[in-house]
Amino acid sequence: MSKKSPNVIFKSKYCLALNSRDNKNTYFNYKEDRLKDVDDMIDYFSNEKKKTVGMFEYYMGHTRGEKYNLILENGNYATKKDVKKIKEDYKKYIENSNLWKGILSFKKEYLDENIDIKTLERKIAKEVMPQFLKYCGFKDIKNMSYVFSIHTNRKHQPHIHFAFIEKKPNYLYCNNKINYRRKGKITLDEQRYLKRLVELVIEREKYYTPLLKKTNEDIDYLKSYFNPKEKNFILKNISEIYVEEDILKLGELLKEYRERYNQSSGRIKYNSIKNDRLGQEIKTLTKRIKKYLFNDSTSILYSGKKDINNDLQKLNDYFDMLNQNNNIEELIQNNSIVNKKQEYIDNYIFNSIVNHSLYKYNQISLIVKNKSKKDIISIEDLIQELAYQNREKKLLDDKKRRKQILDNYFEGTDSITRFPNKYKVEKALKNINYEMEKASQEFSKLFNYDSKNH
């Protein structure tokens, strides 16, 4: 079975730095040949005969004037002055930096169906090259130089010539040290990343942007349930007493954590919590609360999370399709956009839970300490205080603790004023019983009256 022709083909080569210890070229004119190679490369890239000319420009005989078919990092065409400076700079850079060259070629109909050349040029300059270089391990894009040109006027497929080089040591090694990149070859993984990146920007408007827009809308909708400023804030009223207990327990742990590490102000960031014993306990409890919130398959939260999972799966499928279109048999799991979206959602929810829990604990503990015995207590107050008081009575099991606290509330001389609704109902029931008893006595008298007459 023959493979599908790929939408993007990538080929590359490199020249090691003149001073590289791996460079074994020592023949007499080698340096002169390398300097000439820089001139030839830039001249070939910027060749006016190969440049892209719009239909209107073609028929009107217009050219770019002083500008060349060479695109700079800022997305602008190079001038004659720019071309001269680039040649001078690259001749200095090759002393210590490798010089990388590449060609990306496309099926003509693939470009025609998805993107215009001007837009492609802008996206290659502002999106593709910076992201690709970052992926290759270069730390600061400002310390890189890259140029490229799109050639479309040949019988061959449309293609992009590009080159990049380090201006100064800019490669981040595993020991966090910065130096020139020693390795010249662009790895298979880096090649795959570039091909997918290019295809992504070409197809963005047709496929990728609608998928991403739908995903972002669903994420924003779910986020509204974890925003304390929204009316539908899910953590505001929890009906399950054991979850309220977990929230207040989490708040207590967070208060202890902040005191331990002298954190007195600002919001808590879940990801910044340390992995010591206390931090692990906080994270475990936070995840348990999140699991409860999404556990009900009939809830809005469950449905919203399911929508997002479906969106992310579609994005995953799209990235896999890019791999298949480029004949990448090994479907690499480098879907950083999908992974970042999932991580973003989880972190937003975790941050909401920990900050609400700390706020709730501080609020309830203050209310409990300052409340009057004559204060009227609502059901919400009772649930919250029951959860708060449970943590104070640690020697009893959960059921006994809760029963003891409820008994204390519903017994005593002041309970009528604290729970007026409860006693209104009880009084009404007593009145109904009294009226029914009285009616029954009156009904019995009728029978007594009849017996006397007989």
VOLOKOL-890934 format. One record per residue (C-alpha): residue number from 1; residue in one letter; x, y, z. Coordinates in steps of 0.2 Angstrom, whole numbers, plus 2048, in hexadecimal, padded with zeros to 3 digits. Layout:
N
+-----+----+-----+-----+-----+
|   i | aa |   x |   y |   z |
+-----+----+-----+-----+-----+
| NUM |  A |   X |   Y |   Z |
...
+-----+----+-----+-----+-----+
This chain:
454
+-----+----+-----+-----+-----+
|   i | aa |   x |   y |   z |
+-----+----+-----+-----+-----+
|   1 |  M | 800 | 800 | 800 |
|   2 |  S | 808 | 811 | 7FB |
|   3 |  K | 809 | 81F | 807 |
|   4 |  K | 800 | 82F | 805 |
|   5 |  S | 80A | 83D | 7FE |
|   6 |  P | 80E | 849 | 80C |
|   7 |  N | 808 | 85B | 80D |
|   8 |  V | 819 | 861 | 813 |
|   9 |  I | 82A | 85A | 80F |
|  10 |  F | 83A | 860 | 819 |
|  11 |  K | 84C | 85E | 815 |
|  12 |  S | 85B | 866 | 81E |
|  13 |  K | 86E | 867 | 81F |
|  14 |  Y | 87A | 870 | 82A |
|  15 |  C | 88C | 876 | 82B |
|  16 |  L | 895 | 875 | 83B |
|  17 |  A | 89D | 885 | 843 |
|  18 |  L | 8AE | 889 | 83D |
|  19 |  N | 8B5 | 887 | 84E |
|  20 |  S | 8AB | 877 | 853 |
|  21 |  R | 8B5 | 869 | 85A |
|  22 |  D | 8AB | 85D | 84F |
|  23 |  N | 8AF | 867 | 83F |
|  24 |  K | 8BD | 85C | 837 |
|  25 |  N | 8BE | 867 | 827 |
|  26 |  T | 8CF | 86E | 826 |
|  27 |  Y | 8D3 | 870 | 814 |
|  28 |  F | 8DC | 880 | 80E |
|  29 |  N | 8CD | 88A | 807 |
|  30 |  Y | 8BF | 883 | 813 |
|  31 |  K | 8BC | 893 | 81C |
|  32 |  E | 8BB | 89D | 80C |
|  33 |  D | 8AF | 890 | 805 |
|  34 |  R | 8A4 | 892 | 814 |
|  35 |  L | 8A4 | 8A5 | 813 |
|  36 |  K | 89F | 8A4 | 800 |
|  37 |  D | 892 | 897 | 805 |
|  38 |  V | 889 | 8A5 | 810 |
|  39 |  D | 889 | 8B1 | 801 |
|  40 |  D | 883 | 8A4 | 7F5 |
|  41 |  M | 875 | 89E | 801 |
|  42 |  I | 86E | 8B0 | 804 |
|  43 |  D | 86F | 8B4 | 7F1 |
|  44 |  Y | 866 | 8A4 | 7ED |
|  45 |  F | 858 | 8A7 | 7FA |
|  46 |  S | 856 | 8B9 | 7F5 |
|  47 |  N | 856 | 8B6 | 7E2 |
|  48 |  E | 84A | 8C1 | 7DA |
|  49 |  K | 846 | 8B5 | 7CC |
|  50 |  K | 840 | 8A8 | 7D9 |
|  51 |  K | 835 | 8B4 | 7E3 |
|  52 |  T | 823 | 8B3 | 7E6 |
|  53 |  V | 819 | 8C0 | 7DC |
|  54 |  G | 807 | 8C4 | 7DD |
|  55 |  M | 7FC | 8C3 | 7CE |
|  56 |  F | 7F9 | 8D6 | 7CE |
|  57 |  E | 80B | 8D9 | 7D0 |
|  58 |  Y | 80F | 8CD | 7C2 |
|  59 |  Y | 804 | 8D5 | 7B5 |
|  60 |  M | 808 | 8E7 | 7BA |
|  61 |  G | 81A | 8E3 | 7BA |
|  62 |  H | 81D | 8E9 | 7CC |
|  63 |  T | 82B | 8E3 | 7D6 |
|  64 |  R | 830 | 8E5 | 7E8 |
|  65 |  G | 83C | 8F3 | 7E4 |
|  66 |  E | 84B | 8F3 | 7F0 |
|  67 |  K | 844 | 8E4 | 7F9 |
|  68 |  Y | 84A | 8D2 | 7F7 |
|  69 |  N | 842 | 8C1 | 7F7 |
|  70 |  L | 849 | 8BE | 808 |
|  71 |  I | 83E | 8BF | 818 |
|  72 |  L | 845 | 8C4 | 829 |
|  73 |  E | 840 | 8BF | 83B |
|  74 |  N | 834 | 8CE | 83C |
|  75 |  G | 82B | 8C8 | 82C |
|  76 |  N | 831 | 8D6 | 821 |
|  77 |  Y | 83A | 8D4 | 810 |
|  78 |  A | 84C | 8D8 | 811 |
|  79 |  T | 853 | 8E7 | 809 |
|  80 |  K | 864 | 8E8 | 800 |
|  81 |  K | 86C | 8EF | 810 |
|  82 |  D | 864 | 8E0 | 81A |
|  83 |  V | 86B | 8D3 | 80E |
|  84 |  K | 87D | 8DB | 80F |
|  85 |  K | 87C | 8DB | 822 |
|  86 |  I | 875 | 8C9 | 823 |
|  87 |  K | 884 | 8C3 | 819 |
|  88 |  E | 890 | 8CC | 824 |
|  89 |  D | 888 | 8C6 | 834 |
|  90 |  Y | 886 | 8B3 | 82F |
|  91 |  K | 899 | 8B3 | 82A |
|  92 |  K | 89D | 8B8 | 83C |
|  93 |  Y | 890 | 8AC | 844 |
|  94 |  I | 897 | 89D | 83B |
|  95 |  E | 8A7 | 89E | 844 |
|  96 |  N | 89F | 897 | 854 |
|  97 |  S | 88D | 892 | 84F |
|  98 |  N | 887 | 884 | 843 |
|  99 |  L | 87D | 88A | 834 |
| 100 |  W | 86D | 880 | 831 |
| 101 |  K | 864 | 880 | 820 |
| 102 |  G | 853 | 879 | 81B |
| 103 |  I | 846 | 877 | 80E |
| 104 |  L | 833 | 875 | 810 |
| 105 |  S | 82A | 870 | 801 |
| 106 |  F | 817 | 86F | 7FE |
| 107 |  K | 80B | 869 | 7F1 |
| 108 |  K | 805 | 878 | 7E8 |
| 109 |  E | 7F2 | 874 | 7EA |
| 110 |  Y | 7F5 | 872 | 7FD |
| 111 |  L | 7FA | 884 | 7FE |
| 112 |  D | 7ED | 88A | 7F2 |
| 113 |  E | 7DF | 882 | 7FC |
| 114 |  N | 7E4 | 888 | 80D |
| 115 |  I | 7EF | 898 | 80E |
| 116 |  D | 7F6 | 8A6 | 803 |
| 117 |  I | 808 | 8A9 | 802 |
| 118 |  K | 809 | 8BA | 80B |
| 119 |  T | 800 | 8B2 | 81A |
| 120 |  L | 80C | 8A3 | 81A |
| 121 |  E | 81B | 8AE | 819 |
| 122 |  R | 815 | 8B8 | 829 |
| 123 |  K | 811 | 8A8 | 832 |
| 124 |  I | 822 | 8A0 | 82E |
| 125 |  A | 82B | 8AF | 834 |
| 126 |  K | 821 | 8B3 | 844 |
| 127 |  E | 81A | 8A1 | 849 |
| 128 |  V | 823 | 892 | 841 |
| 129 |  M | 835 | 897 | 843 |
| 130 |  P | 835 | 89E | 855 |
| 131 |  Q | 82B | 88E | 85B |
| 132 |  F | 836 | 882 | 851 |
| 133 |  L | 846 | 88A | 858 |
| 134 |  K | 83F | 889 | 86A |
| 135 |  Y | 83B | 877 | 867 |
| 136 |  C | 84D | 874 | 861 |
| 137 |  G | 854 | 87A | 872 |
| 138 |  F | 859 | 88C | 86E |
| 139 |  K | 855 | 896 | 87D |
| 140 |  D | 853 | 8A8 | 877 |
| 141 |  I | 84C | 8AC | 865 |
| 142 |  K | 854 | 8BD | 866 |
| 143 |  N | 865 | 8B4 | 866 |
| 144 |  M | 861 | 8AB | 856 |
| 145 |  S | 861 | 8B1 | 844 |
| 146 |  Y | 856 | 8A9 | 836 |
| 147 |  V | 851 | 8AE | 824 |
| 148 |  F | 846 | 8A5 | 817 |
| 149 |  S | 83F | 8A7 | 806 |
| 150 |  I | 830 | 89F | 7FD |
| 151 |  H | 833 | 899 | 7EC |
| 152 |  T | 824 | 896 | 7E1 |
| 153 |  N | 828 | 89A | 7CF |
| 154 |  R | 830 | 88A | 7CA |
| 155 |  K | 829 | 87A | 7C3 |
| 156 |  H | 82D | 871 | 7D4 |
| 157 |  Q | 821 | 872 | 7E2 |
| 158 |  P | 820 | 882 | 7EC |
| 159 |  H | 82E | 882 | 7FA |
| 160 |  I | 836 | 88C | 808 |
| 161 |  H | 849 | 88E | 80A |
| 162 |  F | 84E | 893 | 81B |
| 163 |  A | 85E | 894 | 826 |
| 164 |  F | 861 | 898 | 838 |
| 165 |  I | 871 | 89B | 843 |
| 166 |  E | 875 | 8A0 | 855 |
| 167 |  K | 87B | 8B2 | 857 |
| 168 |  K | 883 | 8AD | 868 |
| 169 |  P | 882 | 89D | 873 |
| 170 |  N | 870 | 89A | 875 |
| 171 |  Y | 86D | 887 | 876 |
| 172 |  L | 866 | 880 | 887 |
| 173 |  Y | 86F | 870 | 88C |
| 174 |  C | 868 | 864 | 899 |
| 175 |  N | 873 | 86B | 8A7 |
| 176 |  N | 86A | 87C | 8A4 |
| 177 |  K | 87A | 883 | 89C |
| 178 |  I | 87A | 88E | 88D |
| 179 |  N | 886 | 88B | 87E |
| 180 |  Y | 886 | 889 | 86C |
| 181 |  R | 87D | 87A | 865 |
| 182 |  R | 88A | 86D | 861 |
| 183 |  K | 87E | 861 | 858 |
| 184 |  G | 87B | 865 | 846 |
| 185 |  K | 86E | 859 | 841 |
| 186 |  I | 85C | 85D | 843 |
| 187 |  T | 855 | 84E | 84B |
| 188 |  L | 846 | 844 | 845 |
| 189 |  D | 83B | 84B | 853 |
| 190 |  E | 840 | 85D | 84F |
| 191 |  Q | 83C | 85A | 83C |
| 192 |  R | 82B | 853 | 841 |
| 193 |  Y | 827 | 861 | 84C |
| 194 |  L | 82B | 86E | 83E |
| 195 |  K | 821 | 865 | 831 |
| 196 |  R | 811 | 864 | 83D |
| 197 |  L | 814 | 876 | 842 |
| 198 |  V | 814 | 87C | 82F |
| 199 |  E | 805 | 871 | 82B |
| 200 |  L | 7FC | 878 | 83A |
| 201 |  V | 7FE | 88A | 835 |
| 202 |  I | 7F9 | 887 | 823 |
| 203 |  E | 7E9 | 87E | 828 |
| 204 |  R | 7E5 | 888 | 837 |
| 205 |  E | 7D7 | 892 | 831 |
| 206 |  K | 7CE | 883 | 829 |
| 207 |  Y | 7D0 | 876 | 837 |
| 208 |  Y | 7DA | 87B | 846 |
| 209 |  T | 7D3 | 88C | 84A |
| 210 |  P | 7C1 | 886 | 84B |
| 211 |  L | 7C6 | 877 | 856 |
| 212 |  L | 7D0 | 882 | 861 |
| 213 |  K | 7C2 | 88F | 863 |
| 214 |  K | 7B6 | 882 | 868 |
| 215 |  T | 7C2 | 87B | 875 |
| 216 |  N | 7C5 | 88C | 87C |
| 217 |  E | 7B3 | 890 | 87D |
| 218 |  D | 7AF | 880 | 887 |
| 219 |  I | 7BE | 883 | 892 |
| 220 |  D | 7B8 | 895 | 896 |
| 221 |  Y | 7A6 | 88E | 89A |
| 222 |  L | 7AD | 881 | 8A6 |
| 223 |  K | 7B9 | 88E | 8AE |
| 224 |  S | 7A9 | 899 | 8B2 |
| 225 |  Y | 7A4 | 88C | 8BF |
| 226 |  F | 7B5 | 88E | 8C8 |
| 227 |  N | 7B5 | 8A1 | 8C8 |
| 228 |  P | 7AF | 8A8 | 8D9 |
| 229 |  K | 7A9 | 8B8 | 8D0 |
| 230 |  E | 79C | 8AE | 8C6 |
| 231 |  K | 78B | 8AA | 8CC |
| 232 |  N | 78D | 898 | 8C7 |
| 233 |  F | 79C | 896 | 8D2 |
| 234 |  I | 79B | 883 | 8D6 |
| 235 |  L | 7A5 | 884 | 8E7 |
| 236 |  K | 79A | 891 | 8EF |
| 237 |  N | 78D | 885 | 8F6 |
| 238 |  I | 791 | 873 | 8F8 |
| 239 |  S | 783 | 868 | 8FE |
| 240 |  E | 78E | 858 | 903 |
| 241 |  I | 794 | 85A | 914 |
| 242 |  Y | 7A3 | 84F | 912 |
| 243 |  V | 7A9 | 85A | 903 |
| 244 |  E | 7A7 | 86A | 90D |
| 245 |  E | 7B1 | 861 | 91B |
| 246 |  D | 7BF | 85E | 90E |
| 247 |  I | 7BE | 870 | 908 |
| 248 |  L | 7C0 | 877 | 919 |
| 249 |  K | 7CE | 86A | 91D |
| 250 |  L | 7D7 | 86F | 90E |
| 251 |  G | 7D5 | 881 | 913 |
| 252 |  E | 7DD | 87D | 924 |
| 253 |  L | 7EB | 874 | 91C |
| 254 |  L | 7EE | 883 | 910 |
| 255 |  K | 7EE | 88F | 91F |
| 256 |  E | 7FB | 884 | 927 |
| 257 |  Y | 805 | 883 | 917 |
| 258 |  R | 806 | 896 | 915 |
| 259 |  E | 80B | 899 | 927 |
| 260 |  R | 819 | 88C | 925 |
| 261 |  Y | 820 | 894 | 916 |
| 262 |  N | 81C | 8A6 | 91B |
| 263 |  Q | 80F | 8A9 | 90D |
| 264 |  S | 804 | 8B7 | 913 |
| 265 |  S | 7FC | 8BF | 903 |
| 266 |  G | 7F7 | 8BB | 8F1 |
| 267 |  R | 7EE | 8AD | 8E9 |
| 268 |  I | 7F4 | 89B | 8EB |
| 269 |  K | 7FB | 893 | 8DC |
| 270 |  Y | 7F8 | 880 | 8DC |
| 271 |  N | 807 | 87C | 8D2 |
| 272 |  S | 813 | 885 | 8DE |
| 273 |  I | 80E | 87B | 8ED |
| 274 |  K | 81D | 871 | 8F2 |
| 275 |  N | 81D | 85E | 8F2 |
| 276 |  D | 821 | 85B | 905 |
| 277 |  R | 815 | 852 | 910 |
| 278 |  L | 80A | 860 | 913 |
| 279 |  G | 80A | 865 | 900 |
| 280 |  Q | 806 | 853 | 8FB |
| 281 |  E | 7F7 | 853 | 907 |
| 282 |  I | 7F1 | 863 | 900 |
| 283 |  K | 7F2 | 85D | 8EE |
| 284 |  T | 7EA | 84C | 8F2 |
| 285 |  L | 7DB | 855 | 8FA |
| 286 |  T | 7D9 | 862 | 8EC |
| 287 |  K | 7D8 | 854 | 8DF |
| 288 |  R | 7CB | 84B | 8EA |
| 289 |  I | 7C0 | 85A | 8EA |
| 290 |  K | 7C2 | 85C | 8D7 |
| 291 |  K | 7BE | 84A | 8D5 |
| 292 |  Y | 7AE | 84C | 8DF |
| 293 |  L | 7A9 | 85B | 8D5 |
| 294 |  F | 7AA | 852 | 8C4 |
| 295 |  N | 7A4 | 841 | 8CA |
| 296 |  D | 791 | 844 | 8C7 |
| 297 |  S | 78E | 83E | 8B5 |
| 298 |  T | 77E | 849 | 8B4 |
| 299 |  S | 786 | 859 | 8BA |
| 300 |  I | 78A | 868 | 8AF |
| 301 |  L | 79C | 867 | 8B4 |
| 302 |  Y | 79E | 855 | 8AE |
| 303 |  S | 796 | 859 | 89E |
| 304 |  G | 7A1 | 868 | 89B |
| 305 |  K | 7B1 | 85E | 89F |
| 306 |  K | 7AB | 851 | 893 |
| 307 |  D | 7A9 | 85E | 885 |
| 308 |  I | 7BB | 864 | 888 |
| 309 |  N | 7C1 | 852 | 888 |
| 310 |  N | 7B9 | 850 | 877 |
| 311 |  D | 7C0 | 860 | 870 |
| 312 |  L | 7D1 | 85B | 876 |
| 313 |  Q | 7CF | 84A | 86E |
| 314 |  K | 7CB | 853 | 85D |
| 315 |  L | 7DA | 85D | 85F |
| 316 |  N | 7E4 | 84D | 862 |
| 317 |  D | 7DC | 845 | 853 |
| 318 |  Y | 7E1 | 854 | 848 |
| 319 |  F | 7F3 | 853 | 84E |
| 320 |  D | 7F3 | 841 | 84A |
| 321 |  M | 7EC | 844 | 839 |
| 322 |  L | 7FB | 851 | 836 |
| 323 |  N | 807 | 842 | 83A |
| 324 |  Q | 7FE | 837 | 82E |
| 325 |  N | 7FE | 844 | 820 |
| 326 |  N | 810 | 845 | 822 |
| 327 |  N | 813 | 832 | 822 |
| 328 |  I | 819 | 832 | 834 |
| 329 |  E | 816 | 820 | 839 |
| 330 |  E | 81A | 823 | 84B |
| 331 |  L | 80C | 82E | 852 |
| 332 |  I | 816 | 839 | 85E |
| 333 |  Q | 80D | 83F | 86D |
| 334 |  N | 814 | 851 | 86C |
| 335 |  N | 803 | 85A | 86C |
| 336 |  S | 809 | 868 | 877 |
| 337 |  I | 7FA | 872 | 874 |
| 338 |  V | 7EE | 865 | 87A |
| 339 |  N | 7F8 | 861 | 889 |
| 340 |  K | 7FA | 873 | 88E |
| 341 |  K | 7E7 | 875 | 88C |
| 342 |  Q | 7E4 | 866 | 898 |
| 343 |  E | 7F1 | 86C | 8A4 |
| 344 |  Y | 7E9 | 87E | 8A4 |
| 345 |  I | 7D8 | 878 | 8A8 |
| 346 |  D | 7DE | 86D | 8B7 |
| 347 |  N | 7E8 | 87B | 8BE |
| 348 |  Y | 7DA | 887 | 8BD |
| 349 |  I | 7CE | 87B | 8C6 |
| 350 |  F | 7DC | 877 | 8D3 |
| 351 |  N | 7E0 | 889 | 8D6 |
| 352 |  S | 7CD | 88D | 8D8 |
| 353 |  I | 7CB | 87F | 8E5 |
| 354 |  V | 7DA | 884 | 8F0 |
| 355 |  N | 7D7 | 896 | 8F0 |
| 356 |  H | 7C4 | 894 | 8F4 |
| 357 |  S | 7C8 | 887 | 902 |
| 358 |  L | 7D4 | 893 | 90B |
| 359 |  Y | 7C8 | 8A1 | 909 |
| 360 |  K | 7BA | 896 | 90F |
| 361 |  Y | 7C4 | 890 | 91E |
| 362 |  N | 7C8 | 8A1 | 924 |
| 363 |  Q | 7B7 | 8A7 | 921 |
| 364 |  I | 7AE | 899 | 92B |
| 365 |  S | 7BA | 899 | 939 |
| 366 |  L | 7B8 | 8AB | 93C |
| 367 |  I | 7A5 | 8A9 | 93B |
| 368 |  V | 7A5 | 89B | 948 |
| 369 |  K | 7B0 | 8A4 | 954 |
| 370 |  N | 7A6 | 8B4 | 954 |
| 371 |  K | 794 | 8AD | 952 |
| 372 |  S | 787 | 8B0 | 95F |
| 373 |  K | 77C | 8A2 | 966 |
| 374 |  K | 76D | 8AC | 961 |
| 375 |  D | 772 | 8AD | 94F |
| 376 |  I | 766 | 8A5 | 943 |
| 377 |  I | 76E | 897 | 939 |
| 378 |  S | 76A | 892 | 928 |
| 379 |  I | 76C | 880 | 920 |
| 380 |  E | 77C | 887 | 917 |
| 381 |  D | 783 | 88E | 927 |
| 382 |  L | 780 | 87D | 930 |
| 383 |  I | 788 | 873 | 922 |
| 384 |  Q | 797 | 87E | 923 |
| 385 |  E | 799 | 87F | 935 |
| 386 |  L | 796 | 86C | 937 |
| 387 |  A | 7A5 | 86A | 92B |
| 388 |  Y | 7AF | 876 | 935 |
| 389 |  Q | 7AB | 86F | 946 |
| 390 |  N | 7AF | 85D | 940 |
| 391 |  R | 7C1 | 860 | 93E |
| 392 |  E | 7C1 | 866 | 950 |
| 393 |  K | 7BB | 856 | 957 |
| 394 |  K | 7C7 | 84A | 950 |
| 395 |  L | 7C6 | 83C | 95D |
| 396 |  L | 7B4 | 837 | 957 |
| 397 |  D | 7B0 | 82F | 946 |
| 398 |  D | 7A7 | 839 | 939 |
| 399 |  K | 795 | 834 | 93D |
| 400 |  K | 797 | 836 | 950 |
| 401 |  R | 79F | 847 | 94E |
| 402 |  R | 791 | 84D | 943 |
| 403 |  K | 783 | 847 | 94E |
| 404 |  Q | 78B | 84F | 95D |
| 405 |  I | 78C | 860 | 955 |
| 406 |  L | 77A | 85F | 94F |
| 407 |  D | 774 | 859 | 960 |
| 408 |  N | 77D | 869 | 967 |
| 409 |  Y | 774 | 874 | 95B |
| 410 |  F | 762 | 86D | 95C |
| 411 |  E | 762 | 86B | 96F |
| 412 |  G | 762 | 879 | 97C |
| 413 |  T | 758 | 888 | 981 |
| 414 |  D | 75E | 893 | 973 |
| 415 |  S | 75B | 887 | 964 |
| 416 |  I | 74A | 88F | 961 |
| 417 |  T | 752 | 8A0 | 95C |
| 418 |  R | 760 | 898 | 952 |
| 419 |  F | 755 | 88C | 948 |
| 420 |  P | 744 | 896 | 946 |
| 421 |  N | 73E | 88C | 937 |
| 422 |  K | 740 | 87C | 940 |
| 423 |  Y | 735 | 881 | 94E |
| 424 |  K | 728 | 889 | 943 |
| 425 |  V | 726 | 879 | 93B |
| 426 |  E | 725 | 86F | 94B |
| 427 |  K | 719 | 87C | 952 |
| 428 |  A | 70E | 87B | 943 |
| 429 |  L | 70E | 868 | 944 |
| 430 |  K | 709 | 869 | 957 |
| 431 |  N | 6FB | 875 | 952 |
| 432 |  I | 6F5 | 869 | 945 |
| 433 |  N | 6F5 | 85A | 951 |
| 434 |  Y | 6EB | 865 | 95E |
| 435 |  E | 6DE | 86A | 951 |
| 436 |  M | 6DC | 858 | 94B |
| 437 |  E | 6DA | 851 | 95D |
| 438 |  K | 6CD | 85F | 961 |
| 439 |  A | 6C3 | 85A | 951 |
| 440 |  S | 6C4 | 848 | 956 |
| 441 |  Q | 6BC | 84C | 967 |
| 442 |  E | 6AE | 856 | 95F |
| 443 |  F | 6AB | 848 | 953 |
| 444 |  S | 6A9 | 83C | 962 |
| 445 |  K | 69C | 847 | 96A |
| 446 |  L | 691 | 844 | 95B |
| 447 |  F | 690 | 832 | 95F |
| 448 |  N | 68E | 835 | 971 |
| 449 |  Y | 67F | 840 | 96E |
| 450 |  D | 676 | 833 | 963 |
| 451 |  S | 678 | 825 | 970 |
| 452 |  K | 670 | 830 | 97D |
| 453 |  N | 661 | 833 | 972 |
| 454 |  H | 65E | 821 | 96F |
+-----+----+-----+-----+-----+
